[in-house]
Amino acid sequence: MDKIALTAAALYVIVLLRAGGTFAVGWLAGAGARRSRLAGRISSAKFLRAERAIQRWGAPVVAVSFLTVGFQTAANFLAGTLRMPLSRYLPALFVGGAAWALIYATAGIGLLEVLGRLFAEQTALGVTAVAVLLLALCGTVAYRRRRAARPSGETAAEEA
């Protein structure tokens, strides 16, 4: 239990610094970011989706963003650029960051312990498991990149 608590505490500090820093950069950048070299990244579909969600739902979107992959940074940055008041942002950061830290601490430690036992008891199976995980990760990344690179009309035509 101490291992999970220590890991969760360390991850909590990390997420507070990272997400808070992202918010601060967004706050400082403000409207000027849309006129800078970051304009291309900020006008991406992910950022626009996060911006619409934050404008509509505010702090709950920031808190829930910690349970997603890829949306979290956009949500925190845009909360800053939209100048979300700290009285609304900080509770969302604390709650969402705590959830993120606990999930990653428990799942991360659990996965590492399972892989450690697997390697100790059946090395060939452990190597195979890691290879399968890496192939699945690479496949997911490649799929997402190809899907993002497609023109929007092509995706709509495939879905029809």
C-alpha positions as CSV (number, residue, x, y, z in Angstrom):
1,M,0.0,0.0,0.0
2,D,2.9,2.4,0.7
3,K,4.2,1.9,-2.8
4,I,0.9,2.9,-4.3
5,A,0.5,5.9,-2.0
6,L,4.0,7.1,-2.7
7,T,3.6,6.6,-6.5
8,A,0.2,8.4,-6.4
9,A,1.7,11.3,-4.4
10,A,4.6,11.7,-6.9
11,L,2.3,11.5,-9.9
12,Y,-0.1,14.0,-8.3
13,V,2.7,16.5,-7.9
14,I,3.8,15.9,-11.5
15,V,0.3,16.3,-12.9
16,L,-0.3,19.5,-10.8
17,L,2.9,21.0,-12.1
18,R,2.4,19.9,-15.7
19,A,-1.3,20.8,-16.0
20,G,-0.9,23.9,-14.0
21,G,2.0,24.9,-16.1
22,T,0.1,24.3,-19.3
23,F,-2.8,26.4,-17.9
24,A,-0.3,29.2,-17.1
25,V,1.2,29.1,-20.5
26,G,-2.3,29.3,-22.0
27,W,-3.1,32.2,-19.7
28,L,0.0,34.1,-20.7
29,A,-0.4,33.4,-24.3
30,G,-4.1,34.4,-24.4
31,A,-5.4,35.6,-27.7
32,G,-1.8,36.2,-29.0
33,A,-1.3,32.5,-29.4
34,R,-3.8,32.4,-32.3
35,R,-1.5,34.9,-34.2
36,S,1.8,33.1,-33.5
37,R,3.5,30.0,-34.8
38,L,1.3,28.0,-32.5
39,A,-1.7,28.9,-34.5
40,G,-1.6,25.7,-36.5
41,R,-1.6,23.5,-33.5
42,I,-4.3,25.6,-31.8
43,S,-6.6,25.4,-34.8
44,S,-6.4,21.6,-34.9
45,A,-9.6,19.6,-34.5
46,K,-8.5,18.4,-31.0
47,F,-8.0,22.0,-29.7
48,L,-11.2,23.3,-31.3
49,R,-13.2,20.4,-29.8
50,A,-11.7,21.1,-26.4
51,E,-12.3,24.9,-26.7
52,R,-16.0,24.3,-27.5
53,A,-16.4,21.9,-24.6
54,I,-14.7,24.3,-22.2
55,Q,-16.8,27.2,-23.3
56,R,-19.9,25.2,-22.8
57,W,-19.1,23.2,-19.7
58,G,-16.1,24.9,-18.0
59,A,-14.5,23.4,-15.0
60,P,-16.1,19.9,-15.2
61,V,-14.5,19.5,-18.7
62,V,-11.1,20.3,-17.2
63,A,-11.6,17.7,-14.4
64,V,-12.9,15.0,-16.7
65,S,-10.1,15.7,-19.2
66,F,-7.7,14.0,-16.8
67,L,-9.4,10.7,-17.5
68,T,-8.7,11.0,-21.2
69,V,-5.6,10.6,-23.4
70,G,-4.7,13.5,-25.6
71,F,-7.5,15.8,-24.6
72,Q,-6.0,16.8,-21.2
73,T,-3.3,19.1,-22.5
74,A,-5.6,20.8,-24.9
75,A,-8.3,21.4,-22.2
76,N,-5.8,22.9,-19.7
77,F,-4.2,25.1,-22.3
78,L,-7.5,26.4,-23.6
79,A,-8.8,26.9,-20.1
80,G,-5.8,29.3,-19.7
81,T,-6.3,31.0,-23.1
82,L,-10.0,31.5,-22.3
83,R,-9.0,33.0,-19.0
84,M,-11.0,30.6,-16.8
85,P,-11.0,32.1,-13.3
86,L,-8.6,30.3,-10.9
87,S,-11.5,29.9,-8.5
88,R,-13.1,27.5,-11.0
89,Y,-9.9,26.0,-12.5
90,L,-8.0,25.0,-9.4
91,P,-10.7,22.8,-7.9
92,A,-11.0,21.0,-11.3
93,L,-7.2,20.7,-11.4
94,F,-7.1,19.2,-7.9
95,V,-9.9,16.7,-8.4
96,G,-9.0,15.7,-11.9
97,G,-5.3,15.5,-11.1
98,A,-6.0,13.3,-8.1
99,A,-8.1,10.9,-10.2
100,W,-5.4,10.7,-12.8
101,A,-2.7,10.1,-10.3
102,L,-4.6,7.3,-8.5
103,I,-5.6,5.6,-11.8
104,Y,-2.0,5.7,-13.2
105,A,-0.5,4.7,-9.8
106,T,-2.7,1.6,-9.3
107,A,-2.8,0.5,-12.9
108,G,0.8,1.2,-13.5
109,I,2.1,-0.6,-10.5
110,G,-0.3,-3.5,-11.1
111,L,0.9,-3.8,-14.7
112,L,4.6,-3.7,-13.7
113,E,4.1,-6.3,-11.0
114,V,2.3,-8.6,-13.4
115,L,5.1,-8.2,-16.0
116,G,7.7,-8.7,-13.3
117,R,6.2,-12.0,-12.2
118,L,5.7,-13.0,-15.8
119,F,9.4,-12.4,-16.6
120,A,10.6,-14.1,-13.4
121,E,8.4,-17.2,-13.9
122,Q,8.1,-17.5,-17.7
123,T,10.6,-15.3,-19.5
124,A,9.5,-16.3,-23.0
125,L,5.9,-15.5,-22.2
126,G,6.9,-12.1,-20.6
127,V,8.9,-11.1,-23.7
128,T,5.9,-12.1,-25.9
129,A,3.6,-10.1,-23.8
130,V,5.8,-7.0,-24.0
131,A,6.1,-7.4,-27.8
132,V,2.4,-7.7,-28.2
133,L,1.9,-4.6,-26.1
134,L,4.4,-2.6,-28.1
135,L,2.9,-3.8,-31.4
136,A,-0.6,-2.8,-30.2
137,L,0.7,0.6,-29.2
138,C,2.5,1.1,-32.5
139,G,-0.5,-0.1,-34.5
140,T,-2.8,2.3,-32.6
141,V,-0.4,5.3,-33.2
142,A,-0.1,4.4,-36.9
143,Y,-3.9,4.0,-37.3
144,R,-4.5,7.4,-35.6
145,R,-1.9,9.2,-37.7
146,R,-3.3,7.7,-41.0
147,R,-6.8,8.6,-39.9
148,A,-5.8,12.2,-39.0
149,A,-4.0,12.6,-42.3
150,R,-7.1,11.7,-44.4
151,P,-9.1,14.6,-45.9
152,S,-12.4,15.0,-44.0
153,G,-14.4,14.2,-47.1
154,E,-12.7,10.8,-47.5
155,T,-13.7,9.8,-43.9
156,A,-17.3,10.8,-44.5
157,A,-17.4,8.9,-47.7
158,E,-16.1,5.7,-46.0
159,E,-18.7,6.0,-43.2
160,A,-21.6,6.3,-45.6
